[in-house]
């Protein structure tokens, strides 16, 4: 499990609070009998449900951006590493060629 960023922590805490409020509203809804009170509680439940869904969307967007950044950084690393390997091979080839020429001159 990865650590949450500061913005993820804020959103996640808001999400947890929304869930706790919905649980409390559910308990209250089951105890109330007048239909007007139940309707108000129901509307509050809908509000907090939408809030929690929006918070989950925000968390998902942050995660998608983090994965994209990691992927971009990995791609850059692979390109740089590939260039490094190519240069190293070229250096080995050219040094081998130079060594071979020097060997032929000596013998």
C-alpha positions as CSV (number, residue, x, y, z in Angstrom):
1,X,0.0,0.0,0.0
2,X,1.4,3.4,-0.9
3,X,1.4,6.4,1.3
4,X,-1.2,9.1,0.7
5,X,-0.2,12.5,-0.5
6,X,-1.4,15.5,1.6
7,X,-4.2,16.2,-0.8
8,X,-5.2,12.5,-0.7
9,X,-5.3,12.5,3.1
10,X,-7.6,15.5,3.1
11,X,-10.0,14.0,0.6
12,X,-9.9,10.6,2.3
13,X,-10.7,12.1,5.7
14,X,-13.6,14.0,4.1
15,X,-14.7,10.7,2.6
16,X,-14.6,8.9,5.9
17,X,-16.6,11.7,7.5
18,X,-19.2,11.5,4.8
19,X,-19.5,7.7,5.4
20,X,-19.9,8.3,9.1
21,X,-22.6,10.9,8.6
22,X,-24.4,8.5,6.3
23,X,-24.3,5.8,8.9
24,X,-25.6,8.2,11.5
25,X,-28.4,9.3,9.2
26,X,-29.3,5.7,8.4
27,X,-29.7,5.0,12.2
28,X,-31.7,8.2,12.6
29,X,-33.9,7.4,9.5
30,X,-34.9,4.0,11.0
31,X,-36.0,5.6,14.2
32,X,-38.1,8.4,12.8
33,X,-41.7,7.9,11.9
34,X,-43.1,11.2,10.5
35,X,-42.7,11.2,6.8
36,X,-41.5,14.8,6.5
37,X,-38.6,14.1,8.9
38,X,-37.8,10.9,7.0
39,X,-37.8,12.8,3.7
40,X,-35.4,15.4,5.1
41,X,-33.1,12.6,6.4
42,X,-33.4,10.8,3.0
43,X,-32.4,14.0,1.2
44,X,-29.4,14.4,3.5
45,X,-28.4,10.8,2.8
46,X,-28.5,11.5,-1.0
47,X,-26.4,14.6,-0.5
48,X,-23.7,12.8,1.5
49,X,-23.8,9.9,-0.9
50,X,-23.1,12.2,-3.8
51,X,-20.3,13.9,-1.7
52,X,-18.7,10.6,-1.0
53,X,-18.9,9.6,-4.7
54,X,-17.3,12.9,-5.7
55,X,-14.5,12.3,-3.1
56,X,-13.8,8.9,-4.5
57,X,-13.6,10.4,-8.0
58,X,-11.1,13.0,-6.7
59,X,-9.0,10.2,-5.1
60,X,-9.1,8.3,-8.4
61,X,-8.0,11.3,-10.4
62,X,-5.0,11.8,-8.1
63,X,-4.1,8.1,-8.3
64,X,-4.3,8.2,-12.1
65,X,-2.1,11.3,-12.3
66,X,0.5,9.7,-9.9
67,X,0.6,6.5,-12.0
68,X,1.0,8.6,-15.2
69,X,3.9,10.5,-13.6
70,X,5.5,7.3,-12.5
71,X,5.1,5.9,-16.0
72,X,6.5,9.0,-17.6
73,X,9.5,8.9,-15.3
74,X,10.0,5.2,-16.0
75,X,9.9,5.9,-19.8
76,X,12.5,8.7,-19.4
77,X,14.7,6.4,-17.3
78,X,14.5,3.6,-19.9
79,X,15.4,6.0,-22.7
80,X,18.4,7.4,-20.8
81,X,19.5,4.0,-19.8
82,X,19.2,2.8,-23.4
83,X,21.4,5.7,-24.6
84,X,23.9,4.9,-21.9
85,X,24.1,1.3,-23.0
86,X,24.5,2.3,-26.6
87,X,27.3,4.7,-25.7
88,X,29.0,2.0,-23.6
89,X,28.8,-0.6,-26.4
90,X,30.1,2.0,-28.9
91,X,33.0,2.8,-26.5
92,X,33.8,-0.9,-26.2
93,X,33.7,-1.4,-29.9
94,X,35.9,1.7,-30.6
95,X,38.4,0.8,-27.8
96,X,38.5,-2.8,-29.1
97,X,39.1,-1.5,-32.6
98,X,41.9,0.8,-31.3
99,X,43.4,-2.0,-29.3
100,X,43.3,-4.2,-32.4
101,X,45.1,-1.5,-34.5
102,X,47.7,-1.0,-31.9
103,X,48.2,-4.8,-31.6
104,X,48.7,-5.0,-35.4
105,X,51.3,-2.2,-35.3
106,X,53.2,-3.9,-32.6
107,X,53.2,-7.3,-34.2
